[in-house]
């Protein structure tokens, strides 16, 4: 029969293991791919239309499905962006609305957002709004006002649970 010390030790270890298991299950997640997130953003009332759903063959960043890359990527246009103001932008460019990148986990999405923000700091013409909730990164055109862009963050928080 275990001594009181060993019973307390076993209970403490069990409680600790349970606490670790419960906290590691936390964090936002989604079953949606990038195109599904764009549809959900439109369903939340944002004036967006899907433009390109990328494959590993046509992904401009060559990150789709690759190590430390995203699992899906799609772009959208936003009706509030004046295409004449972003002359030279082509179909799928963030400047015309934005894009969605879905990763395996939140850390990868955060790292990608940080990387993009660093580029924007060095080259302001490439700056953009970036919002991360869980494994989803939504990149939004700098042509939108801060309030318009913030609506993507709000909607994303309602989509990704």
KAHUFEN-V269973 format. One record per residue. N is the residue number from 1. RES is the residue in one letter. PSI is psi in degrees with one decimal (NA if undefined). Layout:
BEGIN
n = <N/N>
res = <RES/RES>
psi = <PSI/PSI>
END
This chain:
BEGIN
n = <1/2/3/4/5/6/7/8/9/10/11/12/13/14/15/16/17/18/19/20/21/22/23/24/25/26/27/28/29/30/31/32/33/34/35/36/37/38/39/40/41/42/43/44/45/46/47/48/49/50/51/52/53/54/55/56/57/58/59/60/61/62/63/64/65/66/67/68/69/70/71/72/73/74/75/76/77/78/79/80/81/82/83/84/85/86/87/88/89/90/91/92/93/94/95/96/97/98/99/100/101/102/103/104/105/106/107/108/109/110/111/112/113/114/115/116/117/118/119/120/121/122/123/124/125/126/127/128/129/130/131/132/133/134/135/136/137/138/139/140/141/142/143/144/145/146/147/148/149/150/151/152/153/154/155/156/157/158/159/160/161>
res = <X/X/X/X/X/X/X/X/X/X/X/X/X/X/X/X/X/X/X/X/X/X/X/X/X/X/X/X/X/X/X/X/X/X/X/X/X/X/X/X/X/X/X/X/X/X/X/X/X/X/X/X/X/X/X/X/X/X/X/X/X/X/X/X/X/X/X/X/X/X/X/X/X/X/X/X/X/X/X/X/X/X/X/X/X/X/X/X/X/X/X/X/X/X/X/X/X/X/X/X/X/X/X/X/X/X/X/X/X/X/X/X/X/X/X/X/X/X/X/X/X/X/X/X/X/X/X/X/X/X/X/X/X/X/X/X/X/X/X/X/X/X/X/X/X/X/X/X/X/X/X/X/X/X/X/X/X/X/X/X/X>
psi = <131.2/146.5/162.8/-36.3/-48.3/-33.4/-44.0/-41.1/-45.9/-42.3/-39.9/-43.7/-39.6/-44.4/-40.8/-44.0/-39.9/-42.0/-43.0/-44.6/-42.6/-39.7/-30.4/-18.8/-13.3/178.6/151.8/148.8/170.0/150.8/-3.2/146.2/-178.8/-43.8/-37.5/-36.2/-41.1/-43.8/-42.6/-36.7/-43.1/-40.8/-25.4/1.1/0.7/139.9/65.2/150.4/134.4/143.9/-48.1/131.3/115.8/154.5/170.9/-26.3/-35.2/7.0/119.1/-23.1/-8.8/39.7/-15.7/117.2/-0.6/164.6/131.4/12.2/-176.2/160.1/-20.5/154.0/136.6/154.0/164.6/156.6/153.0/126.5/-21.0/-10.6/125.4/107.7/-28.0/-26.4/-13.1/50.3/137.8/-14.7/140.3/164.7/126.9/-13.2/142.4/-34.6/-27.5/-5.4/-70.7/-169.8/163.4/133.0/129.0/131.2/172.5/-31.6/168.2/-36.1/-42.4/-40.4/-42.9/-43.2/-42.0/-44.6/-43.4/-43.0/-46.5/-40.8/-36.9/-39.6/-44.7/-32.4/-36.1/-32.3/87.7/-26.1/-14.7/7.5/157.7/169.5/137.0/131.1/130.0/128.5/117.9/-132.7/10.1/129.6/123.4/121.9/128.0/139.4/138.4/-7.1/-19.6/154.5/161.4/-41.0/-40.2/-43.2/-38.9/-27.5/-28.2/-40.8/-44.2/-49.3/-41.1/-40.3/-27.5/-23.4/-43.8/122.4/NA>
END
